[in-house]
Structures are given as structure tokens and as C-alpha cells.
Amino acid sequence: MATPVAPANAPPAAPAPAPAAAPASASAPTPASVPAPAPASAPAPIPAPAPAPASSSDPAAAATAAPGQTPTSAPAAAQTPAQSLPGPALPGAFPGGRVVRLHPVILASIVDSYERRNEGAARVIGTLLGTVDKHSVEVTNCFSVPHNESEDEVAVDMEFAKNMYELHKKVSPNELILGWYATGHDITEHSVLIHEYYSREAPNPIHLTVDTSLQNSRMSIKAYVSTLMGVPGRTMGVMFTPLTVKYAYYDTERIGGGASARIQDALSTVLQYAEDVLSGKVSADNTVGRFLMSLVNQVPKIVPDDFETMLNSNINDLLMVTYLANLTQSQIALNEKLVNL
């Protein structure tokens, strides 16, 4: 089932130019409640905000819609508390200069989710998990969350996110919800909507952006935390303040990363040598030439049609294993609910 996650007219927000400390009074957006969701198997749409000045209405005003219906705005007085994901991540204010420590497995998981996204999807989003200490936040795990976006609305399957978090807790009980990620190089109006939901699940949630479009020929990775802005007691807006991102490695991750770097350096050296020989900068070495020819000949020659057939077969096997794994998880979750009755 899906849970609407944001006010109907949240403002567009842009990253702040430099890291800044979040005021103690703005440690987290005021928790907002949403109508109890109706049972459904598909995510319910959430209306996107219309372009408006840099201010937002009371975040307690939220929207909800049943499957197949047009979402409408509901008054706060008629709302009931929504189910929330257990485990707040960041107690208290998020002080300035705090560091986000990112493990390489997070980037690999995000890129993999982006490559496997549904046809027509512009980006993917997901939940960040990890641990918190006095000086930094360490992101050690993540999982993608199904969602649909259009110019007018965004729908997020938060019931799926809740179930996934419960499964992760069985394996890593120390991991808490730290925030969420999205692919892309900027923050959109829909990002404000989704961030509003995570603000109710974890105080001061982190928003991580990963530029999978490789603008400027590099993958830009940025982290933000939201800060309230405006006149106290009046309509408030949201500003995303950038945080410092550093990389952390386990021993196994360091070994794998080092091997990949050495392979890339070796390929660069070989390519540079071949270009220098062709341009006449260095004389050709027959021994090196024979070695490179032997290396190239070791690459198997496969007819394109045969390669496509083999690849599709392997993909089908992988999809079957994934389907069986999801079916097993559903059976386990159903069994646990029946036991608890």
C-alpha cells in the first residue's frame, strides 16, 4: 500500500551555496500526519506542487487518494496519524560541518538500481541505512523504493519501504534509517515532497544525489540536509544545505577498489604505449607487440546473435531467482503475521 508523503503545495527548493549549520530550532520539520492509507497493491499518487514563491504552507496539510481516484487536499483536522517506519536516525539538530561517510557498495547499489529501472523512468529513489556517531553519519546500506513520477504528481510505495526495512533489521539490527537517495544532478519539486515524508520517519534525514547522467564526464555525489527558512510563526520554506561527503572502506571493499584501480591504470598504460608507437614517439618493441596480440586473441569471439541469446538466458535465470526470493520473503512475512495473531 502507498502512503502520500507531502503537502500539496510544497515549494521548490534549491541547494544552498555552502555548508551551513542548521539552527537548533530547525532540527527537523514539524512532524505531519496523513490520512490512514486504504489497502492497495499499487502506490497511490501524490499531487505535485504548482510553481510557487519560495515558501510553503503548513506541512501538516497532506493529500491522499485511493487507487484510481484523483488525489485531493484534506484538512489537517480530519487527519489521523500514519504508520511510520521504526527507528529514528539522527536525534537532535544536525550540526554544521557534520560529515557523511559513504561506502562504495552504496554507489554500486544505486547505479545497479538505475540500470534496472522501469522503462520510461527518469530516476530511481531509495532509502539510506547506516549508523550515527557524534561527528559523522556512516551510510552502509540502501535499498530502492518503487515510485512513479509525472509533471503533476508523484507516487511512492512506502509500504514496500517499511517491509524492506523490517527485513534489513533482521540481518543488521544496528542500521537505522538515515534518509534517502535519488539519481540526478539537481533537487526537484518532487524531491521536496519525498523529503517531507522522510522528515517524519527520521529527524534531519539526509538527501543523497548521485548524478548517473555523468555530466562533465564525472559522477557527482552530493549530500544535503534540509533547513527551515522564513519568518517564525508564518509560512515557512525549505532550504537544502550541502554536507561534506567522504568515503569509508571495509577491508574487503578496499581490496576490490584497489584491484579495479590497478586494472584501469594498466589499461591506460597499454593504450598510451600503443598511441605513442603509432605516432612515432617511441620505437616498436616486438616482444610487447606479441604479448598484446596474445592478450587480444584470448578474448572469445562470439557471434552477436549468440551473445544476445546467452545474455537473455542469463537475465531470465536472474529474474527467476529474484522472483523466487521475493516470493520467499512474502511467505516469511505472512507466516510471521499469522504467528503474531
C-alpha positions as CSV (number, residue, x, y, z in Angstrom):
1,M,0.0,0.0,0.0
2,A,1.2,3.5,-0.6
3,T,1.4,6.5,1.7
4,P,1.1,10.1,0.5
5,V,4.2,11.8,1.6
6,A,3.9,15.6,1.2
7,P,1.9,18.8,1.2
8,A,0.0,19.7,-1.9
9,N,1.9,23.0,-2.4
10,A,5.4,22.5,-1.1
11,P,7.9,24.9,-2.6
12,P,10.7,24.2,-5.0
13,A,13.9,24.1,-3.1
14,A,17.5,24.6,-4.3
15,P,20.8,23.6,-2.7
16,A,22.5,26.3,-0.7
17,P,25.8,27.5,-2.0
18,A,27.9,26.5,1.0
19,P,27.7,24.2,4.1
20,A,25.9,25.9,7.0
21,A,24.8,24.9,10.4
22,A,21.2,24.1,10.9
23,P,19.6,26.1,13.7
24,A,18.7,24.2,16.8
25,S,15.0,25.2,16.4
26,A,15.1,23.6,12.9
27,S,16.4,20.2,13.8
28,A,13.6,18.6,11.8
29,P,10.5,19.7,10.0
30,T,7.4,19.6,12.2
31,P,6.0,16.1,12.1
32,A,2.9,16.0,9.9
33,S,0.2,13.4,9.9
34,V,-1.5,11.9,6.9
35,P,-4.8,10.1,6.4
36,A,-4.7,6.4,7.1
37,P,-4.0,4.6,3.8
38,A,-6.5,2.4,2.2
39,P,-5.3,-1.2,1.3
40,A,-3.9,-1.3,-2.2
41,S,-1.2,-3.1,-4.1
42,A,-0.1,-0.1,-6.2
43,P,1.3,3.1,-4.9
44,A,-1.2,6.0,-4.5
45,P,-0.5,9.2,-6.4
46,I,0.6,12.3,-4.6
47,P,-0.1,15.7,-6.2
48,A,3.0,17.6,-7.1
49,P,3.2,21.3,-6.1
50,A,2.4,24.0,-8.5
51,P,5.2,26.5,-9.1
52,A,5.0,29.0,-6.2
53,P,7.2,31.6,-4.4
54,A,9.9,30.3,-2.0
55,S,7.5,29.5,0.8
56,S,5.4,26.5,1.7
57,S,2.2,26.1,3.5
58,D,1.8,24.2,6.8
59,P,3.4,20.8,6.3
60,A,0.7,19.3,8.3
61,A,-1.6,19.6,5.3
62,A,-1.3,16.5,3.2
63,A,-3.0,14.8,0.3
64,T,-4.3,11.3,-0.1
65,A,-6.0,9.3,-2.8
66,A,-7.4,5.8,-3.2
67,P,-6.3,3.8,-6.2
68,G,-8.0,5.0,-9.4
69,Q,-9.1,8.3,-7.8
70,T,-7.8,11.8,-8.2
71,P,-5.9,12.9,-5.1
72,T,-7.5,15.8,-3.3
73,S,-6.3,18.0,-0.4
74,A,-7.6,17.1,3.0
75,P,-7.8,19.4,6.0
76,A,-5.5,18.7,8.9
77,A,-8.3,18.4,11.4
78,A,-9.7,15.3,9.7
79,Q,-6.3,13.5,9.5
80,T,-5.1,10.5,11.6
81,P,-1.5,9.5,12.3
82,A,0.1,7.4,9.6
83,Q,2.2,4.4,10.2
84,S,5.8,5.3,10.4
85,L,9.0,3.3,9.8
86,P,10.6,2.4,13.1
87,G,14.0,3.7,14.1
88,P,14.7,7.4,14.1
89,A,18.2,8.1,12.8
90,L,19.5,11.5,13.8
91,P,18.5,12.6,17.3
92,G,18.5,16.4,17.8
93,A,19.9,19.0,15.5
94,F,22.2,18.3,12.6
95,P,25.2,20.5,13.5
96,G,27.2,22.3,10.8
97,G,30.3,20.6,9.5
98,R,28.9,17.1,10.1
99,V,30.3,14.5,7.7
100,V,28.5,11.8,5.7
101,R,30.7,8.8,5.3
102,L,29.8,6.7,2.2
103,H,30.7,3.1,1.4
104,P,31.4,2.1,-2.2
105,V,28.7,-0.6,-2.0
106,I,26.1,2.2,-1.8
107,L,27.2,3.7,-5.1
108,A,27.2,0.2,-6.7
109,S,23.7,-0.5,-5.5
110,I,22.4,2.9,-6.7
111,V,23.9,2.5,-10.1
112,D,22.6,-1.0,-10.4
113,S,19.1,0.2,-9.5
114,Y,19.3,2.9,-12.1
115,E,20.4,0.5,-14.8
116,R,17.4,-1.8,-13.9
117,R,14.8,1.0,-13.7
118,N,11.5,0.7,-15.4
119,E,11.1,1.8,-18.9
120,G,10.4,5.5,-19.1
121,A,11.5,6.2,-15.5
122,A,13.8,9.3,-15.3
123,R,15.3,8.4,-12.0
124,V,15.2,6.0,-9.1
125,I,14.9,6.7,-5.4
126,G,15.6,4.6,-2.3
127,T,16.2,4.5,1.5
128,L,19.6,5.0,3.1
129,L,20.6,2.9,6.1
130,G,23.6,3.1,8.4
131,T,24.8,4.3,11.8
132,V,25.3,7.6,13.6
133,D,28.0,8.9,15.9
134,K,28.8,12.3,17.4
135,H,30.8,13.5,14.4
136,S,29.6,11.7,11.3
137,V,26.9,9.7,9.7
138,E,28.1,6.4,8.1
139,V,25.9,5.1,5.2
140,T,26.5,1.3,5.0
141,N,23.4,0.0,3.2
142,C,20.5,1.0,1.0
143,F,17.6,-0.3,-1.0
144,S,15.5,1.1,-3.8
145,V,11.8,2.1,-3.4
146,P,9.3,1.8,-6.3
147,H,7.8,5.1,-7.3
148,N,6.2,6.9,-10.3
149,E,6.7,10.5,-11.3
150,S,5.0,12.8,-13.7
151,E,4.8,16.5,-14.1
152,D,1.7,16.7,-12.0
153,E,2.2,14.0,-9.3
154,V,4.5,11.6,-7.6
155,A,3.5,8.2,-6.0
156,V,5.8,6.3,-3.7
157,D,5.2,2.8,-2.3
158,M,6.1,3.4,1.3
159,E,4.6,0.1,2.4
160,F,7.3,-1.6,0.4
161,A,9.9,0.6,2.1
162,K,8.6,-0.4,5.5
163,N,8.7,-4.1,4.7
164,M,12.2,-3.9,3.3
165,Y,13.4,-2.0,6.4
166,E,11.9,-4.7,8.6
167,L,13.8,-7.4,6.6
168,H,17.0,-5.4,6.8
169,K,16.7,-5.2,10.6
170,K,16.7,-8.9,10.9
171,V,20.1,-9.1,9.3
172,S,21.6,-5.8,10.6
173,P,19.7,-4.6,13.7
174,N,22.1,-1.7,14.3
175,E,21.3,0.0,11.0
176,L,18.9,2.9,11.2
177,I,17.1,5.0,8.6
178,L,19.3,7.9,7.7
179,G,17.5,9.4,4.8
180,W,17.0,8.7,1.1
181,Y,18.8,8.9,-2.2
182,A,17.9,9.9,-5.8
183,T,19.7,9.7,-9.1
184,G,20.1,13.0,-10.9
185,H,22.2,16.1,-10.5
186,D,19.7,18.5,-9.0
187,I,16.8,18.8,-6.5
188,T,13.4,18.9,-8.0
189,E,10.0,19.9,-6.6
190,H,9.1,16.2,-6.2
191,S,12.3,15.9,-4.1
192,V,10.7,18.3,-1.6
193,L,7.6,16.1,-1.4
194,I,9.5,12.9,-0.8
195,H,11.9,14.6,1.7
196,E,8.9,15.8,3.6
197,Y,7.9,12.2,4.2
198,Y,11.4,11.1,5.3
199,S,11.4,14.0,7.7
200,R,8.7,12.3,9.6
201,E,10.5,9.0,9.7
202,A,13.9,10.2,10.7
203,P,14.8,13.6,12.2
204,N,17.1,15.6,9.9
205,P,17.2,13.0,7.1
206,I,20.0,13.1,4.6
207,H,19.2,13.5,0.9
208,L,21.9,12.0,-1.3
209,T,22.1,12.8,-5.0
210,V,24.1,10.6,-7.5
211,D,24.5,12.0,-11.0
212,T,24.2,8.9,-13.1
213,S,23.9,11.1,-16.3
214,L,27.7,11.7,-15.9
215,Q,27.5,15.4,-16.6
216,N,31.0,16.9,-17.1
217,S,32.2,13.3,-17.6
218,R,32.1,12.5,-13.9
219,M,29.7,11.1,-11.3
220,S,28.8,13.9,-9.0
221,I,27.8,12.8,-5.5
222,K,26.3,15.3,-3.0
223,A,24.6,15.1,0.3
224,Y,22.1,17.6,1.8
225,V,20.1,18.2,4.9
226,S,17.0,20.4,5.0
227,T,16.7,23.6,6.9
228,L,13.6,25.7,7.6
229,M,13.7,29.2,6.3
230,G,11.3,32.1,6.6
231,V,9.7,34.3,9.3
232,P,8.9,32.4,12.5
233,G,5.2,32.0,13.1
234,R,4.5,32.5,9.4
235,T,4.7,30.4,6.2
236,M,8.0,28.6,6.1
237,G,10.1,27.3,3.2
238,V,12.8,24.7,3.0
239,M,16.5,25.1,2.0
240,F,18.8,22.2,1.3
241,T,22.2,22.7,2.9
242,P,25.1,20.7,1.5
243,L,27.1,18.4,3.7
244,T,30.7,17.0,3.4
245,V,30.8,13.6,1.7
246,K,33.8,11.3,2.5
247,Y,34.3,7.7,1.6
248,A,34.8,4.9,4.0
249,Y,36.0,1.4,3.2
250,Y,35.9,-2.0,4.8
251,D,39.0,-4.2,4.2
252,T,37.2,-6.2,1.5
253,E,36.0,-3.0,-0.2
254,R,39.5,-1.5,-0.2
255,I,40.9,-4.7,-1.8
256,G,38.3,-4.7,-4.5
257,G,38.7,-1.0,-5.2
258,G,42.5,-1.2,-5.3
259,A,42.3,-4.1,-7.8
260,S,40.0,-2.2,-10.1
261,A,42.2,0.9,-9.9
262,R,45.3,-1.2,-10.8
263,I,43.5,-2.7,-13.8
264,Q,42.4,0.7,-15.0
265,D,46.0,2.1,-14.7
266,A,47.4,-0.9,-16.6
267,L,44.9,-0.4,-19.4
268,S,45.7,3.3,-19.6
269,T,49.4,2.5,-19.8
270,V,48.9,0.0,-22.6
271,L,46.7,2.4,-24.6
272,Q,49.2,5.2,-24.2
273,Y,52.0,2.9,-25.4
274,A,50.1,1.9,-28.5
275,E,49.3,5.6,-29.3
276,D,53.0,6.5,-28.8
277,V,54.1,3.8,-31.2
278,L,51.6,4.7,-33.8
279,S,52.6,8.4,-33.6
280,G,56.3,7.5,-33.8
281,K,57.2,8.9,-30.3
282,V,58.7,5.6,-29.3
283,S,60.1,2.7,-31.3
284,A,58.0,-0.5,-31.5
285,D,59.0,-3.5,-29.3
286,N,58.3,-6.9,-30.9
287,T,58.1,-8.6,-27.6
288,V,55.5,-6.2,-26.3
289,G,53.6,-6.5,-29.6
290,R,53.5,-10.3,-29.4
291,F,52.3,-10.2,-25.8
292,L,49.5,-7.7,-26.6
293,M,48.4,-9.8,-29.7
294,S,48.3,-12.9,-27.5
295,L,46.2,-11.0,-24.9
296,V,43.7,-9.8,-27.6
297,N,43.4,-13.3,-29.1
298,Q,42.3,-14.7,-25.7
299,V,39.1,-12.7,-25.9
300,P,36.4,-15.2,-27.1
301,K,34.9,-14.4,-30.5
302,I,31.1,-14.7,-30.3
303,V,28.6,-14.1,-33.0
304,P,26.4,-11.2,-31.9
305,D,23.2,-13.2,-32.1
306,D,24.6,-16.0,-30.0
307,F,25.9,-13.5,-27.4
308,E,22.4,-11.9,-27.2
309,T,20.8,-15.3,-26.8
310,M,23.2,-16.2,-24.0
311,L,22.7,-12.8,-22.3
312,N,18.9,-13.0,-22.4
313,S,19.0,-16.6,-21.0
314,N,21.2,-15.4,-18.1
315,I,18.9,-12.5,-17.4
316,N,15.9,-14.8,-17.4
317,D,17.6,-17.0,-14.8
318,L,18.4,-14.0,-12.7
319,L,14.9,-12.7,-12.9
320,M,13.5,-16.1,-11.8
321,V,15.9,-16.2,-8.8
322,T,14.8,-12.7,-7.9
323,Y,11.1,-13.6,-8.2
324,L,11.6,-16.7,-6.0
325,A,13.5,-14.7,-3.4
326,N,10.7,-12.1,-3.3
327,L,8.1,-14.9,-3.0
328,T,10.0,-16.4,-0.1
329,Q,10.2,-13.1,1.7
330,S,6.5,-12.6,1.3
331,Q,5.8,-16.1,2.6
332,I,8.1,-15.4,5.7
333,A,6.4,-12.1,6.3
334,L,2.9,-13.7,6.1
335,N,3.9,-16.5,8.4
336,E,5.2,-14.0,11.0
337,K,2.0,-12.1,10.9
338,L,-0.1,-15.3,11.3
339,V,2.1,-16.3,14.3
340,N,1.6,-13.0,16.0
341,L,-2.2,-13.1,15.7
